[in-house]
């Protein structure tokens, strides 16, 4: 990208960005933008902290603007400052699944759809993560969080089947951490479901998994929620603190 002499960026995306509302001139070389985003999408396979930034930039591949190109260059500048960072897979882990899910309610200023992010680790080593915009508009933050729990549950079920085929025992129930108390109450309290008929399918899906002992919904403070890094742009201090919780380490760091 010709950025060997550029100043490294502290985070992949600027906090409080307004990329969805960018109204500047169109980028004159959209193919170059698409090639760069394609490479960054591939890189998210080993750099989970890039998931939110790349997800946001990938939405503008058809008609990128100069603001979007500048934001993509910022991701490259962030990579320049941390070329050795990546996930660490421990050889002596406990092989216990742990899941974290989060959502940013109505984060899209255009469609008002919420953003879901989940992070799953096996014995402390990250094995699955995703940032995805929800298909429907959630009418409350509790609904958005509950839908993120349902999406995470789908991934947990698939992983448990895969691990069983690999003869890796899966200890149940699997902890599923969420930072929304209302969403946890929906899971545990059947009476509460009468007021949430518009999300009835997700309600029964998650509740049945809870009653069958497949998952154990657990509360986690928002400040300690590692999936938070997958749903919003964070300031450097908070960003690096959560990145360390994702199992990301720097091979070039001094020991």
C-alpha positions in Angstrom: 0.0 0.0 0.0 3.0 2.3 0.0 2.7 3.0 3.7 6.0 1.8 5.0 6.8 5.4 6.3 3.3 6.1 7.6 2.6 6.7 11.3 1.0 3.7 12.9 -2.6 4.0 14.2 -3.5 3.1 17.8 -6.8 1.4 16.8 -8.3 0.0 13.6 -11.2 2.4 13.4 -11.6 5.9 14.9 -14.0 6.1 17.9 -17.3 7.9 17.2 -16.9 7.5 13.4 -19.7 8.5 11.0 -18.8 6.3 8.1 -22.4 5.3 7.4 -23.3 8.9 6.9 -20.2 9.9 4.8 -21.3 12.2 2.1 -18.0 13.3 0.5 -16.9 12.6 -3.1 -16.8 9.1 -4.4 -13.5 7.3 -4.4 -12.1 7.4 -8.0 -10.6 3.9 -7.9 -13.3 1.6 -6.3 -11.5 -1.6 -7.6 -8.5 -0.7 -5.4 -10.8 -0.3 -2.4 -12.4 -3.6 -3.0 -9.1 -5.4 -3.3 -7.9 -3.9 0.0 -11.1 -4.8 1.8 -10.9 -8.4 0.4 -7.4 -8.8 1.8 -8.6 -7.4 5.2 -11.5 -9.9 5.2 -9.0 -12.7 4.8 -6.9 -11.3 7.6 -9.8 -11.4 10.1 -9.4 -15.2 10.2 -6.4 -14.6 12.5 -7.1 -11.1 13.8 -10.4 -11.0 15.5 -9.9 -7.4 16.7 -10.3 -6.3 13.0 -13.8 -7.8 12.7 -15.8 -4.7 13.5 -13.7 -2.4 11.3 -13.7 -4.7 8.3 -17.4 -5.4 8.7 -18.1 -1.7 8.6 -15.9 -1.0 5.6 -17.2 -4.0 3.6 -20.7 -2.4 3.5 -19.4 0.3 1.1 -17.6 -1.8 -1.5 -20.1 -0.9 -4.3 -19.8 2.9 -3.9 -16.9 3.8 -1.6 -16.2 7.4 -0.8 -12.9 9.0 0.1 -13.9 8.8 3.8 -14.2 5.1 3.5 -10.8 4.8 1.8 -9.2 6.9 4.5 -10.8 4.6 7.1 -9.4 1.5 5.3 -5.9 3.1 5.2 -6.2 3.6 9.0 -6.7 -0.2 9.4 -3.4 -0.7 7.4 -1.7 1.8 9.6 -2.9 -0.1 12.7 -1.5 -3.3 11.2 1.8 -1.5 10.6 2.1 -0.9 14.3 1.4 -4.5 15.3 2.6 -6.9 12.6 3.2 -9.7 15.0 -0.2 -9.7 16.8 -2.4 -12.7 16.4 -4.3 -15.4 18.2 -2.6 -17.8 20.5 -3.6 -21.5 20.6 -2.4 -23.1 23.8 -1.3 -26.7 23.7 -2.3 -27.4 27.3 -5.8 -25.9 27.4 -8.7 -27.5 29.3 -10.8 -27.9 26.2 -13.8 -26.2 27.8 -16.1 -24.1 25.6 -16.9 -20.5 26.7 -19.0 -18.1 24.8 -19.5 -14.3 24.9 -22.2 -12.4 23.0 -23.0 -8.7 22.6 -25.0 -6.4 20.5 -25.0 -2.7 19.7 -28.7 -1.7 19.6 -29.8 0.2 16.4 -26.2 1.0 15.5 -26.9 1.5 11.8 -28.1 5.1 11.4 -29.7 4.2 8.0 -31.6 0.9 8.7 -31.5 1.1 12.5 -30.7 -2.6 12.6 -28.5 -3.8 15.5 -25.1 -5.3 15.3 -24.3 -8.7 16.8 -20.9 -9.9 17.9 -19.9 -13.2 19.5 -16.6 -14.7 20.6 -16.1 -18.4 21.5 -13.0 -19.8 23.1 -11.9 -23.4 23.6 -9.9 -23.7 26.8 -9.0 -20.0 26.7 -8.0 -20.1 23.0 -10.1 -18.3 20.5 -11.7 -20.5 17.9 -14.8 -18.6 16.5 -15.8 -15.0 16.3 -18.1 -12.9 14.2 -19.5 -9.5 13.6 -22.9 -9.4 11.8 -25.8 -7.0 11.3 -29.1 -8.5 12.5 -31.7 -9.3 9.8 -34.5 -7.5 11.5 -35.0 -4.2 13.5 -35.1 -4.9 17.3 -37.5 -2.7 19.2 -35.4 -2.8 22.4 -31.8 -3.4 23.5 -33.0 -6.5 25.3 -34.4 -7.9 22.1 -31.2 -7.1 20.3 -29.1 -8.8 23.0 -31.4 -11.9 23.0 -31.1 -12.3 19.2 -27.3 -12.2 19.6 -27.6 -15.0 22.2 -29.6 -17.0 19.6 -26.9 -16.5 17.0 -24.2 -17.5 19.4 -26.2 -20.6 20.4 -26.3 -21.7 16.7 -22.5 -21.5 16.6 -22.2 -23.4 19.9 -24.4 -26.2 18.6 -22.3 -26.5 15.5 -19.0 -26.5 17.4 -20.2 -29.1 19.8 -21.1 -31.4 17.0 -17.7 -30.8 15.3 -15.8 -31.4 18.5 -17.8 -34.6 19.2 -16.8 -35.9 15.7 -13.2 -35.1 16.6 -13.7 -37.2 19.9 -13.3 -34.1 22.0 -15.7 -34.2 25.0 -17.9 -31.2 25.4 -18.7 -30.3 29.0 -22.2 -29.1 29.5 -23.7 -26.6 30.3 -21.6 -24.2 28.2 -21.3 -20.7 29.8 -22.8 -18.0 27.6 -21.9 -14.6 28.9 -24.2 -11.6 28.2 -24.1 -8.1 29.7 -27.8 -7.5 29.5 -29.9 -8.5 32.5 -33.2 -8.3 30.7 -32.0 -10.8 28.0 -31.0 -13.2 30.8 -34.3 -12.8 32.5 -36.1 -13.7 29.2 -34.1 -17.0 29.1 -34.8 -18.0 32.7 -38.3 -16.7 33.3 -41.1 -18.4 31.2 -43.7 -15.8 32.3 -41.7 -13.1 30.7 -42.1 -14.7 27.3 -45.8 -13.6 27.2 -44.5 -10.0 26.6 -42.0 -11.0 23.9 -44.1 -12.8 21.3 -42.4 -10.9 18.4 -39.2 -12.9 19.2 -41.0 -16.1 20.1 -38.8 -18.4 17.9 -35.5 -17.1 19.3 -37.1 -17.2 22.8 -37.9 -20.9 22.6 -34.6 -21.7 20.9 -32.5 -20.2 23.6 -34.8 -21.2 26.5 -35.0 -24.8 25.4 -31.2 -25.0 25.2 -31.1 -23.5 28.7 -33.7 -26.0 30.1 -31.9 -28.9 28.4 -28.7 -28.0 30.2 -26.8 -27.2 27.0 -25.9 -23.6 27.9 -25.7 -21.6 31.1 -26.5 -17.9 30.6 -24.2 -15.8 32.8 -24.0 -12.1 33.4 -20.8 -10.2 32.7 -20.2 -6.5 33.2 -20.1 -4.4 30.0 -16.6 -3.2 30.9 -15.3 -6.8 31.0 -17.3 -8.1 27.9 -14.7 -9.1 25.3 -17.3 -9.3 22.5 -17.7 -5.6 22.9 -14.7 -5.1 20.7 -16.7 -6.8 17.9 -19.6 -4.4 17.9 -18.3 -0.9 18.3 -15.3 1.4 17.9 -13.4 1.7 21.2 -10.8 4.1 22.6 -7.3 2.7 22.7 -7.1 1.9 26.4 -10.4 -0.1 26.4 -9.6 -1.6 23.0 -6.2 -3.1 24.1 -7.6 -4.4 27.4 -10.4 -6.3 25.6 -8.0 -7.5 22.9 -5.9 -9.2 25.6 -9.1 -11.0 26.7 -9.6 -12.4 23.2 -6.3 -14.3 23.4 -4.5 -12.0 21.1 -0.7 -11.8 21.7 2.2 -10.1 20.0 5.0 -12.4 18.9 7.3 -9.4 18.5 6.8 -8.2 22.1 9.7 -8.1 24.4 9.7 -10.8 27.0 
